[in-house]
Amino acid sequence: LRHAFLYDIPQDQAIKRVEFAWIRTTPESGEGDSQTQESLPVIVERQDSGIWRMLSPVEGPANAEIMASWEKRLRTEVCQDFNDAPEALSDYGLEPPNARLSIYLEGDEPAQTVFFGNPAKDAKNDRMYARYDTDQTVFTLPREFRGFFPPSPDALRDRRIITRSLKTLKSLHLASEGRDFTLDLDAGGKWHFQSASE
């Protein structure tokens, strides 16, 4: 039986790192040859604390909700319509591909990389072509999977001021020019304002 999941992720193993890059083909000046180039990759890594952090193209906390959604989808996505002997990968938008998504699991296992191509040519037009970096087999995925691709280099960055769960927040200290104050949560669940100048 063929393994149908997009990535091979054992239930007891966590995803440690995710890398995504768009792949562009640009005409080369002069002789008309084209050049394939990968964009600066978006790299997100799970820290030892379990918190996701962006490493590239900018450093900072990653959006935990987006990463939880990604992890669930990467674990459960199923491939269909396998073609083990495609005539030409370019027919599927896979030579060169449009994008690359690599995951690394905990431990020393090598990356699992999938290249993504064009929309599949079917009656519903709701699937897209993909293949692994390790062989030429072409398969399809739901076209909506493309919605998980970061639309901008910093799309996975957490933009919230407080990036941890508010349920565990007990005190909040705010400092500005000439004025500091603290909000403390009491045992009854009420916030109390305290000015640093008092």
Order of alpha helices (4+ residues) and beta strands (2+ residues): beta-beta-beta-beta-beta-alpha-beta-beta-beta-beta-beta-beta-beta-beta
